Amino acid sequence: MINNDTIIALATASGNGAIAVIRVSGNEALELCSPLFEAKSGISILDQKSHTLQLGTIQDGQRILDEVLVSVFRGYKSYTGEPTVEISCHGSSFIQKEIIQLLIKKGCRTAQPGEFTLRAFLNGKMDLSQAEAVADLVSSDNAASHQLAMQQMRGGFTNQIQELRQELLDFASLMELELDFSEEDVEFANREQFQALVLKIQKVLSRLIDSFAVGNVIKNGIPVAIVGEPNVGKSTLLNALLNEERAIVSEIAGTTRDTIEDEISMGGIGFRFIDTAGIRETQDTIEGLGIQRTFEKIKQSQVIIKLIDSPKLFDDQQKLRTTEWKRIKADIHQLETDFPERSFLLLANKADLLSPENKDLLTKEFEDLLFISAKDKTGIEEIQTRLLSFVDDGALRNNDTIVTNSRHYNALLLALEEINKVQEGLNENLTTDLLAIDIRQALYHFGEITGEVTNDELLGNIFANFCIGK
């Protein structure tokens, strides 16, 4: 991927549309595009000023392919940091293909996934963490993930890491100087100041590492498993939450044989709801596999919604069915015991069929119980409010730096491990040469995040996940 030839790709989504943008970048971008473009103004692309538009036609010899707008970005002022031409044409798939094939015939090469952003990184337009944020921004599908991607792309995370790295690097330089004058027993690096810096770095790294739990949730959405017995209303609840008929609803028990998933945004946070097969004893092999998957999805979820068929807890005289009541309580206790780290939401469905006295009785047993009617879509707003309360978005509201990238998270863990070794070395009064080893390793892991330290394999893995044209 790392070369200097001129690359081309469709920068907008593939398929028909009102317009499409074709991006060409490389040292010969202007020279390759210029002979193919006939400007209405008569000005050649080679003479066109940077960051300007011209109307004209793209021509293959005497054949006009389309009337287009051409944007020119010269040198380092472009997105990639190299000469770039963007052709805005009509959005016909045929026109897009014709223009791209014409430019490939004239000497361009089809861009690899993320190659434009890779070149921006290699040309110093952004660091590696900012480049990764570009992909997060493109894939963001709710307000919170968009906010985090924008913060990282604008350098919020990078600035913190670079500040820590520079301060540590300054002290490391002084320590290296001490090693050069080791025979003269000269101390250039003040140990008290260095101790304070180490404590500061430990504090910042620990906070960033802790933020990953929130950042990962915001970036990937919060998985919510809806569980309960067959015919309790799980599929109806899923449809009510999504406000669409996503799951089949039937009075026949065991209709949902497999998990059904869909995602919506609530309060700017993505929630991925999982409708699971009803949990019961069954001889049906397929239904049994569905129930097995239910438990697998519960393990993957962060929130469990336990749905109960509240009218079934009472007999015809509106008295509590003791056996049924004990079984439900045992099921709830088992879920809380098996999955203690999950947030838990208990819903009494079909509450429109309950008397006020019955509701009071259930509330005494479960203080946090919510009464809903999935069929009538009552109580849905209360569910959304309760789900949002499980999300610790204080750091997001305060615009704090939040780590969302697992590669960054792993590098921070390794950096903190090395800083802790430096702390232990200071406490044990280790010599400068021994401290310098751990400091160099910490600096290495800081550099991995921003891209000061990298290799072709790492870059290939990162940019392979980008869309072509970005």
N, C-alpha and C positions, 0 to 999 in steps of 0.2 A: 504493500500500500504506500510505502514511503518513496516517492519519486517525483520528478519535476515535469512530467508530461502534462498535456492539457486534457482535463476531464470534463465530461458532460453528463447531466442527469436531469430528469424532470423534478423540479423543486416542489411542485404542488401535487395533490393526490392524483393517482392515476384514474383514468376513466373520463367520460364526457363531463364538461362543465362550461360555465360562462367563459372563463379564461384559464390558461395554463401558463406556468412560468418555467422556462428551461434555463438552467444555470450552466455556464461554461467558465471554467477557472484554470489558470495556468499561465506560464510566461508568454505563450503564443496565442492566448485567448482572443485578443483584439485583432491580431493578424489573420487568424483563421475565420473570424466572423465577418470581417470588413468586406471581402469580395462578394459575400452572399447577401449583403444588406444594401438596399437602395433607399436612401433617406429622402423624404419629401423636401428637406432643406438643402439637399445636395452636399451636406457635410459628411465626410467619411467617418466611420467609427474610430479610425486611427487619429483623427483630429478632434474627436468629440471630447468635451471636458468631463472630468470625473464627477460622478454623482449627478448626471443629467440624463434626460430621456429624449429620444427622438422617435418620431413616427415615420414608418416606411414599409417596405415590402421585403420579405425574404424570397430570394429567387434562386432556382437551380437552372443556371443558364438563362434562357428566355422564358422559362416556366415560372410563374409566380405561385408560391406555395401559400402565402398568407400575408395580410396586412398586420403589422406587429408594432409594438413599442419596444425599443431597445434601451436598456440601462447600462451605463459604463461605470465601472469602479476601478480606479487605477492604483496599482501597487499596494502599498501597506494599508491604504484607506479602505480596502474591501473587507468583506467578512473573513475571507481565507488568508488575507495578507499578501495576495498576489493578484495580478490583473484578472478582472472578472467581468463577464458580460451576461446579463440576464435578459432573455427574450420573452416578452409577454405576448402570447399568441391566442387565437381563439381556441376554446377548450375541446375541440374535436379530437378524439383519440387518433384519427387518421392524420390530422395536421401535426399533432405532437410527434408521432412516429416519423413522418416525412422529414421534419426539421432535424430531429435527432439523428436519423440515419444519414442525412446530407452532411451534417457536421462530422460524424464519425468517418464518412468517406473522405472528408477533407483533412483528417488527421487527429480528431479528438478520440479519446478513449472513454468508454462507459465508466462512470464513477462507481467505486465500491461502497457498501453501506458505511455512512459516517465519514466518508473521505474528505468532504469539504470541511467538516469540523476538525478532523485530524490535521488537515493542513493549517487551519487557524491555530491549533495548539502548537504545531511544529514551528510556525512562523511567529510565535510569541504573542498572538492576539488574545489568548486566554490560557489559564493553567489547566491542568488535567481535571481538577474537581469542577471547574466552571464548564469545561467541555462536557463532562458527564451530566451536568445540570441541564444542558441543552436537550438531551434525550428525555430527561424527566419532565421538562417543560412541554415538550411535544406530546408526551403521553399523559399529562395531567388531565384528570377528568372531574375534579372538584376544586372548590376555592382553596382549601387547605393545602393540597398537593401543589397547586399552582403557586401559592404564596411561598412555600418552601423552595420550589425550584427557582423562582425569581430571585429569592434572597441569596441562594447559592451561586446562581449565574452572575449576579452582580458583585460577587466577591466577599459576602459576609463571612462564610466559613473559611475561605482562603486567607482573609486578612488576619483572623485569629491565629491560624496555624503558622503563617509566615512571621507574625510578631513573636510568637513563642520560639520559633526556629531561629530567628535572628538573635534574640537575646541569649539563647543557649549557644549559638555559634560564636557570639562575641566572647563568652566565658571560655568556650573550648579553645578559641584562638589564644587567649591569655595562658591557658594551661599548657598548650603546645609550646608557647614561648618559655614557660617555666622549664619544660623539658630540655630546651636548648641551653638553658643556663643552670642545669641541675647541679653542676659541680660548684657553683657559686652560692647555692642555697638561697635563691631569690624567689620571693612570692609575688607574682603579678596579679593573681586572681584572689580577691578577698573572699575567704571561706564563709564569713557570715552573710555577705551579700549573695553568694552562690547558694547557700542554704535557703535563703528567702526565695530565690528564683526557683529552686527545685520544688519548694512547697507550693508556689504559685502555679507552676506547670502541672503538678499533681492535681491541684484543685480544678484547673480548667479542663484537663483531660478527663477527669472523673465525671465532670458535669456533661461534657460532650458524649462520653460513652453512655451515661445514663439516659441522655436524650434520644438515643437510638430506639429505645422501646416505643416512645411516642412517634418518632419520625417514621419508623417502619410501618406502624399502624396507619398513619396518615397517608403515606405513599401508596401502600398496597390495599388499603381498605380494611375494615374490621370484620372478620368472619363471625357471623351470628348463626348458631344452629338452633332450629326450631324443632323441639322434640316433644314426644307425648305418645299416647296410645293411638291405635287406628281410629279414624272417624272423630277425632277430638276437634278437628278444624284447623290443622296445620296448613294445609294447602290453601284454605280460604283465607287464613291470616296472611300467608305469603302474597296472595293476590291483592289483599287489602293494603298491605304495606307498599307494594309496587304500583298499586293503582292500575293494574291490568290483569287479564286472565292468563297468568303465566303457568299455573298448575291446574291439572284436571281435578275437578271437585265432584265427588260421588258419595252416595250414602253407603256404597259397598265398602266394607272394611278391607284395608290392604290395597287401596287403589294405587298409592304411591309405592312403587316397587324399587325405585332408585332415588338418589338424591337429586334435587333440582336446585340450581343456584342462579341468582341474579343480584345485581348491585344497583343501589341508588345512593344519591347524595342527600344527606340531612344535615343542616347547619354547617354546610361546607365540608363535612366529613363523609368519606365513602364507607358504606356498610354493605357487606356481601352476605345476603341472607341465604340460608341453606335449608330447604324443606326436606326433611328426612322421612324415611319409611317408619310407619308406626311400630313401636316396640311392643311385642307380645310373643307368647309361645306360638309357634306355627310349624306345620309339617310341610308347608309349601317351600320347595327348594329355592325358587326365585325370590320369594318374599323374604326367606331367611337370609339370602345374600344381601338384600336391601337393608335388612336390620343390622347385619354385620357392618355394612358401610356406614350406617347411622353412627355407630360407636366410633368408627374411624374419623368421621367428620366432627364429632364432638371433641375428639382429641385435638383436632386442628383449629377449633374455634377459640375465640377469646371471650365470647358471651354465649350463654346458654339460655334460651327462652323455653321454659317448661310450661306447656299448655295443658290445662285440665278441663274436662267436660264437667263444669260445675253442677248442672242439674242432676247428673247421675249420682251425685253424692247424697241426694235426698230421695226418700220414698214418696208414695202418693199422698201421705199425710204430712209431707214437708218435714219429716223427721230425718235426722242424719243416719245414713247407712254406715254403721260402725265398722263393718268389715272393709267396705270400700274406702272409707276414710283412712283407716289404718294403713291400707295398702298404698294409697296415694302418698301419705306421709313417709312411708318407708322408701318409696321410689325417689322422692325428693331428697331425703336424707342420703340415699345411696349416691345420687348424682353429686351432691355437695361433698361427699366423702371421697368419691373417685376423682373428682375434678376440683380440688380445693382452690386452685389459682384462677379459676374462671369467674367472671362476673355472672351473677345469676338473677334472672328475672322470671317471676312466677305470675302467670296469667290465668285468671278464671274466665274461660270462654262461655258464651251463651248466657251471659249474665242477665240479659233481658228476661230470662225465664225464672229468675230467682226473686224471692220475696225480700223485702228489707231486713226481715229477721234472719233469713238465711245468710245474707251478706254480712250482717253483724257477726254472726257466729264464725264465718270463715275469716273475717278480719281479725278476730281475737286470736286465732291460731297462727295467722301469718300477717304480720304488720305491713309488710311491703307488697302484699297481694294487690294486683291491679284487676279490676273487673272490666271485661271487654265483650263486645259482640262482633266477631270477625265478619259475620254475614252482613250485619248492618253498618259495618265500618265505624262503630262507636268505640272510643278508647284508643284509637290509633295515634292521635296526637300525644296522649299521655305516654304511650310506648316510646315514641320518638324522643320525647323529653327525657325519659328514664335512660334510654340508650346513650344519648348525648352526655348524660351525667357520668357515664362510665369512662369518658374520654378526658384525660388530663391535658387540656389544651392551653393551660396557663402560659407555658413557654411560647406557644404560637401567638397568643394574644399580646404578649410582651415583646414580640418580634425578636426573641432570643434565637441564637444559632442552634439548629436542630439537625442532627446527623440522620440521613435517610439511606445512605449508601453502605452496603455491607462491606465493600472493599475498604472504605474509609474507617468503618467501625473496627475491622480487624487490624488495620494499621495503627489506630489509636490504642488498641489493647496492647499491641507489641511495644509501642512507644512508651506507654505507661509502665510496662514491665521493666524496660530499661531505665526509666527515670527512678523507679523504686529501687533498683540496684544501685543507682548513683546515691540515693538517699542513705541506703545501708552502708555504702562505702564512706560517706561523710561521717556517719555516726561511729564507724569503726576506725576513722582517721587513716584510711587507705592512702597510698601514695598517689601523686598526680597521674603517673603513667597508667595505673590501674583504673582510676576514675575516667580517664580519657577514652578507654575502650568502650565503656557503656554509653558515654556521651555520644561517641561517633555512631553507635547503633541507634540511639534515639533520634539523632539527626537524620539518619538513613530512612527511618520509618516516617518521619515528618515529610521528607522529600518524596516518598512514595505517593503521598496524598496529592501533593500539588504538581507532581510530574518532574521535579528536579532530578529524581532518580526513577528511571523507567527502562523498559526494553521493548523490542519489537513484538514479542509474544504478548506482553501485557496490553500494549496498544491495540493489537489485533483482536484480543478478547473483548476489550471495552467497546471499540467502534464497530465491531461486527453486529452488535445489538441495535445499532442506529438504523433508521430508515434510509433508503437510497435517496439522494438529493439533499441530505442534511449532513 
